[in-house]
Amino acid sequence: MTDAPSDKPVPTPSRGPDETLVLPSEGPETLSDDLAQQPEPPADKRRRRWPLVSGLAALVLVGGAYVAGYVAAGDTVPRNATVSNIKLGGLTRATAIDAVKAGLADQAVAPLTLTVEAKSATITPESAGLSLDAEKTVDATGVGRSWSPVHIWRVLTGGGTVDPVPAVDQSALSAAVTTAAASLDTTPVNAGITYQGVEPVRTEAVDGVTVDQPGTAEEIVSSYLKQTTIAAKAAIAHPDITTAEADDALTKLAKPAVAAPVALDSGKGSFQVSPEAIASATTFVAKDGALTLNVDPAKLLSSATNAMAAVQLGAPVDAKIAIGADGKPAVTPSKDGLTITAEKLAAAVVPLLPKPAAERTGTVEATVAQAAFTTEAAQKLGVKEVTGEFTTYWPHAAYRNTNIGKAASTVNGTLLKPGETFSLNQILGPRTAERGYVDGYVIQGGALVKETG
């Protein structure tokens, strides 16, 4: 960009006789005026060299101190260094290591008690793979040379309190924590329902505790050599069935189940399963986060047997082999019966348990009950003739006549199958007054002694 021309004459320099350049002095403007009118440089440009110079000086000072700290460090522990109240300042590294070992000798092997609420478990440092690393402990005080800023700072400030450093065998520590957790863990207890007679009773849920094993291992390492009682890290273990869920099952399942008898028709007669029989066979089990009603078929059948006796189902009769009038063995045929199985009974009862009293009626299927010893099985044995017989005589005595006659009648008709062993005691059973035996005399120890049977 060019300035516009001016009508004002511009003075020109001239040379005098000595060839010296002479500047014009006339006119409103002179060189000094020009110089005076030149703009001042900005303040930030005039001073910008000073921060750079100051920063370099600070860096030189810090660097010097850093190097001084490195040089000052040596085989002597900084003056203010302590470990667990053991003063180490001014000691050589080797002497300080011995002092740490001696001062923490008892603490290093002291048993550690882990606590969770009211429970506790004890582990030993040796079993947990823990020991004192005296060398690393002393090194942490600032002894020796290192370019580490933390180390240099310790040296420059004279050191301070240092925590003892443990040596850790992680495998042994994990194993020790697992063992301790087995005694510290508490299994949560589900809320439950049981029957006392026909009255359902609810028990409350109880939270458990599960030890956080990795977290507890970390807590042990950080507490070792400082304290011997350590709170284990743990979390609450909630039960699957809460008290509120059990209360719900009490109202919806337990009370209706025993509210009234269940009436069943077998086709051969009707009978009732009482609330007492239902309660004795019913339990409540946790399934998919809820309490469910569970009826034991065998227990239900056993409890309902007396009620079912009134139903004319007909029990099966086993086949028999006996000596006929012609003196030869003959088979008496078996007879099948009708019965209600435990499974059929439970299948008929369970669907009716939630229903009101007026609707607790249904049918139960009676199934054929085959004899245990069938006609075919008896014929297959091939018993065709008497292979031997004998007669025994004894002196007359009223008790002897009764007891021997009773025993003989019991033995009569006994079938001994191939491979079986004959046992008189097993066949006769206890010889008691209730079973028809009377007192008599036996020889015992060379003397006559009165004894039943």
C-alpha positions as CSV (number, residue, x, y, z in Angstrom):
1,M,0.0,0.0,0.0
2,T,1.6,3.5,-1.1
3,D,1.2,6.8,0.8
4,A,-0.5,9.6,-1.2
5,P,1.8,12.4,-2.6
6,S,2.0,15.6,-0.6
7,D,2.3,19.2,-1.9
8,K,4.7,20.1,0.9
9,P,8.4,20.3,-0.2
10,V,10.5,17.6,1.3
11,P,13.9,18.9,2.5
12,T,16.9,17.0,1.1
13,P,20.2,16.4,2.8
14,S,23.3,18.3,1.6
15,R,27.0,17.9,1.9
16,G,29.3,20.7,3.2
17,P,32.9,21.3,2.3
18,D,34.1,18.5,4.5
19,E,31.7,16.1,2.7
20,T,29.8,15.7,5.9
21,L,26.2,14.9,5.5
22,V,24.1,17.7,6.9
23,L,20.4,17.1,7.7
24,P,18.0,19.9,7.2
25,S,16.9,21.7,10.4
26,E,14.0,23.6,9.0
27,G,10.5,22.4,8.9
28,P,8.0,21.1,11.5
29,E,9.6,17.6,11.5
30,T,13.1,16.6,12.4
31,L,14.9,13.2,12.7
32,S,14.7,13.4,16.5
33,D,11.0,14.0,16.1
34,D,10.7,11.0,13.9
35,L,12.5,8.9,16.4
36,A,10.5,10.2,19.2
37,Q,7.3,9.4,17.3
38,Q,8.3,5.7,16.6
39,P,5.8,3.4,18.5
40,E,7.0,1.6,21.6
41,P,7.2,-2.2,21.3
42,P,4.5,-4.1,23.2
43,A,5.2,-4.7,26.9
44,D,4.9,-8.5,26.5
45,K,7.6,-8.4,23.8
46,R,9.9,-6.3,26.0
47,R,9.6,-8.7,28.9
48,R,9.1,-12.1,27.3
49,R,12.8,-13.0,27.7
50,W,12.5,-12.8,31.5
51,P,10.1,-15.8,32.1
52,L,12.3,-17.9,29.9
53,V,15.4,-16.9,31.9
54,S,13.5,-17.5,35.2
55,G,12.2,-20.9,34.1
56,L,15.7,-22.0,33.1
57,A,17.0,-20.9,36.4
58,A,14.3,-22.8,38.3
59,L,15.0,-25.9,36.2
60,V,18.7,-25.6,37.0
61,L,17.9,-25.3,40.7
62,V,15.5,-28.3,40.7
63,G,17.9,-30.3,38.7
64,G,20.7,-29.4,41.0
65,A,18.7,-30.5,44.0
66,Y,17.7,-33.7,42.2
67,V,21.3,-34.5,41.5
68,A,22.2,-33.5,45.1
69,G,19.6,-35.8,46.4
70,Y,21.0,-38.7,44.3
71,V,24.5,-37.9,45.4
72,A,23.5,-37.5,49.1
73,A,21.8,-41.0,49.1
74,G,24.1,-43.8,50.1
75,D,24.3,-46.8,52.3
76,T,22.9,-44.8,55.3
77,V,19.2,-44.7,56.1
78,P,17.7,-41.2,56.0
79,R,17.7,-39.5,59.4
80,N,14.0,-39.6,60.1
81,A,13.2,-43.1,58.9
82,T,11.2,-45.4,61.2
83,V,9.5,-48.8,60.6
84,S,6.8,-49.8,63.1
85,N,8.3,-47.4,65.7
86,I,11.8,-48.9,65.1
87,K,14.1,-45.9,64.5
88,L,16.5,-46.6,61.6
89,G,17.9,-43.1,60.8
90,G,21.6,-43.1,60.3
91,L,22.0,-46.9,60.3
92,T,23.7,-48.6,57.5
93,R,21.5,-50.8,55.2
94,A,22.8,-54.0,56.7
95,T,22.4,-52.8,60.3
96,A,18.9,-51.5,59.5
97,I,17.9,-54.9,58.1
98,D,19.0,-56.6,61.2
99,A,17.1,-54.1,63.4
100,V,13.9,-54.6,61.4
101,K,14.2,-58.4,61.6
102,A,14.8,-58.3,65.4
103,G,12.1,-55.7,66.0
104,L,9.4,-57.5,64.0
105,A,10.4,-61.1,64.7
106,D,7.4,-61.8,67.0
107,Q,5.0,-59.9,64.8
108,A,6.1,-61.8,61.7
109,V,5.0,-65.2,63.1
110,A,2.0,-64.1,65.2
111,P,-1.2,-65.9,64.3
112,L,-3.8,-63.9,62.4
113,T,-7.5,-64.0,63.5
114,L,-10.0,-63.5,60.7
115,T,-13.4,-62.3,61.8
116,V,-16.9,-62.2,60.2
117,E,-19.7,-61.0,62.5
118,A,-19.6,-63.4,65.5
119,K,-17.4,-66.0,63.8
120,S,-13.6,-66.2,63.7
121,A,-10.9,-68.3,62.2
122,T,-7.2,-68.4,62.8
123,I,-4.4,-68.8,60.3
124,T,-0.6,-68.7,60.8
125,P,1.6,-66.6,58.6
126,E,3.7,-69.7,57.7
127,S,0.6,-71.6,56.5
128,A,-0.6,-68.5,54.6
129,G,2.8,-68.0,52.8
130,L,3.5,-64.7,54.6
131,S,6.8,-63.5,55.9
132,L,8.7,-60.3,56.5
133,D,10.8,-58.9,53.6
134,A,13.3,-57.0,55.7
135,E,15.5,-56.0,52.7
136,K,12.6,-54.4,50.8
137,T,11.4,-52.8,54.0
138,V,14.7,-51.0,54.6
139,D,15.1,-50.1,50.9
140,A,11.7,-48.3,51.1
141,T,13.2,-45.9,53.7
142,G,15.3,-44.2,51.0
143,V,18.6,-46.0,51.7
144,G,20.8,-46.4,48.6
145,R,20.9,-44.4,45.4
146,S,18.0,-44.3,42.9
147,W,16.8,-41.8,40.3
148,S,13.2,-42.5,41.4
149,P,11.5,-39.1,42.3
150,V,9.9,-40.7,45.3
151,H,13.3,-42.0,46.5
152,I,15.0,-38.6,45.9
153,W,12.2,-36.8,47.8
154,R,12.7,-39.1,50.8
155,V,16.4,-38.4,50.8
156,L,15.9,-34.7,50.6
157,T,13.3,-34.6,53.3
158,G,15.1,-36.9,55.6
159,G,12.7,-39.8,55.2
160,G,9.8,-40.7,57.5
161,T,7.5,-43.6,58.6
162,V,7.6,-46.7,56.3
163,D,5.3,-49.7,56.5
164,P,6.9,-53.1,56.8
165,V,6.9,-54.9,53.4
166,P,5.6,-58.5,53.4
167,A,6.8,-61.4,51.2
168,V,3.7,-63.3,49.9
169,D,3.3,-66.8,48.4
170,Q,0.0,-66.2,46.6
171,S,-0.8,-69.9,46.2
172,A,-0.4,-70.6,49.9
173,L,-2.3,-67.5,50.9
174,S,-5.3,-68.5,48.6
175,A,-5.4,-72.0,50.1
176,A,-5.3,-70.6,53.7
177,V,-8.1,-68.2,52.9
178,T,-10.2,-70.9,51.3
179,T,-9.8,-73.1,54.4
180,A,-10.7,-70.3,56.7
181,A,-13.7,-69.3,54.6
182,A,-15.2,-72.8,55.1
183,S,-15.6,-72.1,58.8
184,L,-16.5,-68.4,58.4
185,D,-19.2,-68.8,55.7
186,T,-22.8,-69.1,57.0
187,T,-25.3,-70.8,54.8
188,P,-28.5,-68.9,54.4
189,V,-31.6,-70.6,55.8
190,N,-34.8,-70.6,53.8
191,A,-38.1,-69.7,55.5
192,G,-40.1,-72.9,55.8
193,I,-43.4,-74.4,56.8
194,T,-44.0,-77.5,58.9
195,Y,-47.1,-79.1,60.4
196,Q,-47.5,-79.5,64.1
197,G,-50.5,-81.9,64.1
198,V,-52.7,-80.2,61.5
199,E,-51.5,-76.7,62.3
200,P,-49.0,-75.2,59.8
201,V,-46.1,-73.3,61.4
202,R,-43.9,-70.9,59.5
203,T,-40.2,-70.5,60.3
204,E,-38.3,-67.3,59.4
205,A,-35.6,-66.9,56.8
206,V,-32.1,-66.2,57.9
207,D,-29.4,-64.4,55.9
208,G,-26.0,-66.1,55.5
209,V,-22.5,-64.7,54.9
210,T,-20.1,-65.5,52.1
211,V,-16.5,-64.6,52.5
212,D,-15.0,-62.6,49.6
213,Q,-11.9,-64.7,49.3
214,P,-9.8,-62.5,46.9
215,G,-10.8,-59.4,48.9
216,T,-9.9,-61.0,52.2
217,A,-6.5,-62.1,50.8
218,E,-5.8,-58.5,49.9
219,E,-6.9,-57.4,53.4
220,I,-4.6,-59.9,55.0
221,V,-1.6,-58.7,53.0
222,S,-2.2,-55.1,53.8
223,S,-2.8,-55.8,57.5
224,Y,0.0,-58.3,58.1
225,L,2.8,-57.1,60.3
226,K,0.6,-54.2,61.5
227,Q,-2.3,-56.0,63.3
228,T,-3.3,-59.6,64.2
229,T,-7.1,-59.3,64.1
230,I,-8.4,-58.7,60.6
231,A,-12.0,-58.2,59.5
232,A,-12.5,-60.5,56.5
233,K,-14.3,-59.1,53.5
234,A,-17.7,-60.7,53.2
235,A,-21.1,-60.3,51.5
236,I,-24.6,-61.2,52.7
237,A,-25.9,-64.4,51.2
238,H,-29.7,-64.2,50.9
239,P,-31.9,-67.3,51.1
240,D,-34.0,-68.5,48.2
241,I,-37.2,-68.4,50.2
242,T,-37.9,-65.2,52.2
243,T,-40.2,-65.0,55.2
244,A,-42.7,-63.0,53.1
245,E,-42.7,-65.8,50.5
246,A,-43.3,-68.4,53.2
247,D,-46.2,-66.4,54.6
248,D,-47.7,-66.4,51.1
249,A,-47.4,-70.2,50.8
250,L,-48.9,-70.6,54.3
251,T,-52.0,-68.8,53.3
252,K,-52.4,-70.2,49.8
253,L,-51.1,-73.8,50.3
254,A,-50.5,-75.0,53.8
255,K,-53.8,-74.0,55.5
256,P,-56.1,-75.1,52.6
257,A,-54.4,-78.5,52.4
258,V,-55.6,-79.5,55.8
259,A,-58.8,-77.5,56.0
260,A,-61.0,-80.6,55.6
261,P,-60.9,-84.4,54.8
262,V,-60.6,-85.6,51.2
263,A,-63.4,-88.1,50.2
264,L,-62.5,-90.7,47.5
265,D,-64.6,-93.3,45.8
266,S,-62.7,-96.5,44.7
267,G,-65.6,-98.1,42.9
268,K,-65.5,-100.8,45.6
269,G,-66.5,-98.4,48.3
270,S,-65.6,-94.9,49.6
271,F,-63.3,-93.6,52.3
272,Q,-61.9,-90.4,53.6
273,V,-58.3,-89.2,53.9
274,S,-58.2,-87.1,57.1
275,P,-56.3,-83.8,57.6
276,E,-54.0,-85.6,60.0
277,A,-53.1,-88.2,57.3
278,I,-52.5,-85.3,54.8
279,A,-50.4,-83.3,57.2
280,S,-48.2,-86.3,58.2
281,A,-47.3,-86.9,54.5
282,T,-46.9,-83.3,53.4
283,T,-43.7,-81.2,53.3
284,F,-42.9,-77.9,51.7
285,V,-39.8,-77.7,49.5
286,A,-38.1,-74.8,47.7
287,K,-38.4,-75.0,44.0
288,D,-37.6,-72.2,41.5
289,G,-37.6,-69.6,44.3
290,A,-40.9,-70.6,45.9
291,L,-42.2,-73.0,48.4
292,T,-44.2,-75.9,46.8
293,L,-46.3,-78.5,48.5
294,N,-44.9,-82.0,48.3
295,V,-46.9,-85.2,49.3
296,D,-45.0,-88.4,50.0
297,P,-47.2,-91.2,48.5
298,A,-45.8,-94.0,50.7
299,K,-46.4,-91.9,53.9
300,L,-49.9,-90.9,52.7
301,L,-50.8,-94.6,52.0
302,S,-49.5,-95.6,55.4
303,S,-51.5,-92.9,57.2
304,A,-54.7,-93.7,55.3
305,T,-54.5,-97.5,55.6
306,N,-57.0,-97.7,58.5
307,A,-59.5,-95.6,56.6
308,M,-59.0,-97.8,53.5
309,A,-59.6,-101.0,55.5
310,A,-63.4,-100.3,55.2
311,V,-63.2,-100.6,51.4
312,Q,-63.8,-104.1,50.2
313,L,-61.0,-104.3,47.7
314,G,-59.8,-107.8,48.5
315,A,-56.2,-108.6,49.3
316,P,-54.3,-111.1,47.1
317,V,-53.8,-114.7,48.3
318,D,-50.6,-116.6,47.7
319,A,-50.7,-120.1,46.2
320,K,-49.9,-123.0,48.6
321,I,-48.5,-126.5,48.4
322,A,-49.9,-128.9,51.0
323,I,-50.3,-132.6,51.5
324,G,-53.8,-133.6,50.3
325,A,-56.1,-136.3,51.7
326,D,-54.5,-138.8,49.4
327,G,-51.1,-138.1,51.0
328,K,-49.7,-136.4,48.0
329,P,-48.7,-132.7,47.5
330,A,-51.3,-130.5,45.9
331,V,-51.2,-126.8,44.8
332,T,-53.9,-124.5,46.2
333,P,-54.3,-121.8,43.5
334,S,-53.4,-118.1,44.2
335,K,-56.0,-115.3,44.0
336,D,-55.4,-111.8,42.8
337,G,-56.8,-108.9,44.7
338,L,-57.6,-105.3,44.2
339,T,-55.5,-102.6,45.8
340,I,-54.9,-98.8,45.8
341,T,-51.3,-98.1,45.2
342,A,-49.5,-95.2,47.0
343,E,-49.0,-93.4,43.7
344,K,-52.7,-93.7,42.7
345,L,-53.8,-92.5,46.1
346,A,-51.5,-89.4,46.0
347,A,-52.5,-88.6,42.4
348,A,-56.2,-88.5,43.6
349,V,-55.6,-86.5,46.8
350,V,-53.1,-83.8,45.7
351,P,-55.3,-82.0,43.2
352,L,-58.1,-81.7,45.8
353,L,-56.0,-80.1,48.5
354,P,-56.4,-76.4,47.4
355,K,-60.2,-76.8,47.1
356,P,-62.8,-75.8,49.6
357,A,-64.4,-78.5,51.8
358,A,-67.5,-78.9,49.6
359,E,-65.4,-79.7,46.6
360,R,-62.9,-82.1,48.1
361,T,-64.3,-85.2,46.6
362,G,-63.0,-87.4,43.8
363,T,-62.3,-90.9,42.6
364,V,-59.3,-93.2,43.0
365,E,-58.4,-96.1,40.8
366,A,-58.1,-99.5,42.3
367,T,-55.6,-101.8,40.5
368,V,-55.1,-105.5,40.4
369,A,-52.8,-106.7,43.1
370,Q,-51.1,-110.0,42.0
371,A,-50.3,-112.6,44.6
372,A,-46.6,-112.7,45.5
373,F,-46.6,-116.5,45.0
374,T,-48.7,-117.3,42.0
375,T,-50.3,-120.7,40.9
376,E,-47.9,-120.8,38.0
377,A,-44.9,-120.3,40.3
378,A,-46.1,-123.1,42.6
379,Q,-46.6,-125.5,39.8
380,K,-43.2,-124.7,38.2
381,L,-41.5,-125.9,41.4
382,G,-42.5,-129.5,40.5
383,V,-43.4,-130.7,44.0
384,K,-44.9,-134.2,43.3
385,E,-44.3,-136.5,46.3
386,V,-43.4,-136.8,49.9
387,T,-39.7,-137.6,50.1
388,G,-39.5,-138.3,53.8
389,E,-41.4,-138.2,57.1
390,F,-40.8,-139.1,60.8
391,T,-42.6,-139.2,64.1
392,T,-41.3,-138.1,67.5
393,Y,-42.6,-139.2,70.9
394,W,-42.2,-137.3,74.2
395,P,-43.4,-137.8,77.7
396,H,-46.8,-136.3,78.5
397,A,-46.8,-132.9,80.1
398,A,-49.5,-130.2,79.7
399,Y,-47.0,-127.4,78.9
400,R,-45.1,-129.7,76.5
401,N,-48.2,-130.8,74.7
402,T,-49.2,-127.1,74.2
403,N,-45.8,-125.7,73.2
404,I,-44.7,-128.6,70.8
405,G,-48.2,-128.7,69.3
406,K,-48.1,-124.9,68.7
407,A,-44.6,-125.2,67.1
408,A,-45.5,-128.2,64.9
409,S,-48.6,-126.5,63.5
410,T,-46.5,-123.4,62.7
411,V,-43.9,-125.5,60.8
412,N,-46.6,-127.5,58.9
413,G,-46.9,-126.4,55.3
414,T,-43.5,-124.6,55.2
415,L,-42.2,-124.5,51.7
416,L,-38.4,-124.7,51.4
417,K,-37.4,-123.6,47.9
418,P,-34.2,-124.6,46.2
419,G,-31.2,-122.7,47.7
420,E,-33.1,-121.7,50.9
421,T,-32.1,-122.6,54.4
422,F,-34.5,-124.0,57.0
423,S,-34.5,-122.1,60.3
424,L,-36.8,-123.2,63.1
425,N,-36.2,-119.9,65.0
426,Q,-37.1,-117.9,62.0
427,I,-40.3,-119.9,61.2
428,L,-41.5,-120.0,64.9
429,G,-40.5,-116.5,65.8
430,P,-40.6,-115.3,69.5
431,R,-42.1,-117.9,71.8
432,T,-44.3,-115.7,74.0
433,A,-47.5,-115.9,75.9
434,E,-49.1,-113.5,73.4
435,R,-48.4,-115.9,70.6
436,G,-49.9,-118.9,72.5
437,Y,-46.9,-120.4,74.3
438,V,-46.9,-121.4,78.0
439,D,-44.3,-121.7,80.7
440,G,-42.4,-125.0,80.9
441,Y,-39.1,-126.3,82.1
442,V,-35.8,-126.3,80.3
443,I,-32.3,-127.5,81.3
444,Q,-30.0,-124.6,81.8
445,G,-26.6,-124.9,83.4
446,G,-27.4,-128.4,84.6
447,A,-30.6,-127.4,86.3
448,L,-34.3,-127.2,85.5
449,V,-35.4,-123.6,84.9
450,K,-38.9,-122.4,84.1
451,E,-39.2,-120.5,80.9
452,T,-42.0,-119.5,78.5
453,G,-42.1,-121.7,75.4
